[in-house]
Amino acid sequence: MHKSNQITVTSPLLPPLEEFIPYLEEIWDSKWITNNGQFHQKLEQALCEYLGVKYISVFTNGTLPLITALQALRITGEVITTPYSFVATSHAIWWNGLQPVFVDVDPITGNIDPDKIEAAITPRTTAIMPVHVYGNPCDTDRIDALAKKYNLKVIYDAAHAFGVKVNGKSLLEAGNMSTLSFHATKTYNTIEGGALVCHSAEMKQQIDYLKNFGFEDETVVVAPGINSKMDELRAAYGLLNLKHVDKAIAHRQKLTNAYREALSSVNGIYFLKDIEGVRHNYSYFPIFVNAEEYGMTRDELYFKLKENGVLGRRYFYPLISDFSPYKSYISASKENLPNANKLADTVICLPLHAELAEADVERILNIIIKK
Ligand SMILES: *Cc1c(COP(=O)(O)O)cnc(C)c1O
């Protein structure tokens, strides 16, 4: 299949180049290209407004906010998390010298199952790091209540949940902190980038120190910080891209509806539905293949799509718990994680992005429907 005829799973939301030039000129004129410049400050303000949160700190990618959140909250020992995510979630725990403890997920949503968290808590547990997988909200009320009961901190990896609201309220208000990723592949991007959302001015201050080597001022270092600041070019790009993201989400919703409508009558293909009261962001369109009912395994369908130039992705397969740094953990066993294993073995994320044409969705659907 010729490359130009291929349909990729995602494509970055790029603002029109001519709109970006004036921002670049302003940066060049100012000669201020990083270190809490005007675009960095403007982006934080604009994101607070767009997302409906009070305190946000932007970062150079979406992994460093996870690492920094664990530092800021002084987490020790064990952190309960989900195996059904991008590998950065567990790596952030590992990089803090902590041990991830895997808990199985809900078989429908793919989010950590609150019913199974309690049994995984030990005297060494100090935090829970759930993921709002595909941007679908975790049961934050139950998770936060459990955390309160056992005096644990909660850091939500909200890398997929940009702009998601529940009953009009930002999902990012849950727990102690939430992290975002603005990587090129995400619904909203700053090329590389990310953010940490917290709930007090004091904590925001602490985070801002931590992302700049721990500097409080010229001569005072308050903590062993790191360098994870966002530069002015990407902050300006992010400010501009924020103007285009609603249109992109609306387009994603339209394509999602087209997928759902056509696939609802296909035996053995399952997909997630919208949840009442939730403003979704349509970040991903995962389907789950029941091989017996559909008459083809997930991998058979995945490779058939590929042969026809449709590059879906098996997100998330393998599970994080099956990667070599983690696979020997007791909590990584198949017996401990039956639902996560089932999802990982049956999932394909179909192409979905702001530039994808409805005709492309038709082409993809034809391959799936006409076996
Ligand atoms: C993308 C992603 C990250 C990492 O973000 P980067 O910006 O790529 O560092 C972390 N967690 C999840 C669930 C992600 O999908």
The ligand as an SDF file (V2000), in Angstrom:
LIG
                    3D

 15 15  0  0  0  0  0  0  0  0999 V2000
    0.7770   10.3990   26.4930 C   0  0  0  0  0  0  0  0  0  0  0  0
    0.6280    9.8570   27.8750 C   0  0  0  0  0  0  0  0  0  0  0  0
    1.5390   10.1570   28.9020 C   0  0  0  0  0  0  0  0  0  0  0  0
    2.8640   10.8060   28.6370 C   0  0  0  0  0  0  0  0  0  0  0  0
    2.8150   12.0340   28.1070 O   0  0  0  0  0  0  0  0  0  0  0  0
    4.0620   12.5870   27.2700 P   0  0  0  0  0  0  0  0  0  0  0  0
    3.5940   13.9910   26.9880 O   0  0  0  0  0  0  0  0  0  0  0  0
    4.1820   11.7670   26.0370 O   0  0  0  0  0  0  0  0  0  0  0  0
    5.2660   12.5530   28.1320 O   0  0  0  0  0  0  0  0  0  0  0  0
    1.2750    9.7090   30.1860 C   0  0  0  0  0  0  0  0  0  0  0  0
    0.1850    8.9820   30.4570 N   0  0  0  0  0  0  0  0  0  0  0  0
   -0.6990    8.6460   29.5080 C   0  0  0  0  0  0  0  0  0  0  0  0
   -1.8940    7.8360   29.8870 C   0  0  0  0  0  0  0  0  0  0  0  0
   -0.4950    9.0450   28.1790 C   0  0  0  0  0  0  0  0  0  0  0  0
   -1.3480    8.6490   27.2270 O   0  0  0  0  0  0  0  0  0  0  0  0
  1  2  1  0
  2  3  1  0
  2 14  2  0
  3  4  1  0
  3 10  2  0
  4  5  1  0
  5  6  1  0
  6  7  2  0
  6  8  1  0
  6  9  1  0
 10 11  1  0
 11 12  2  0
 12 13  1  0
 12 14  1  0
 14 15  1  0
M  END
$$$$
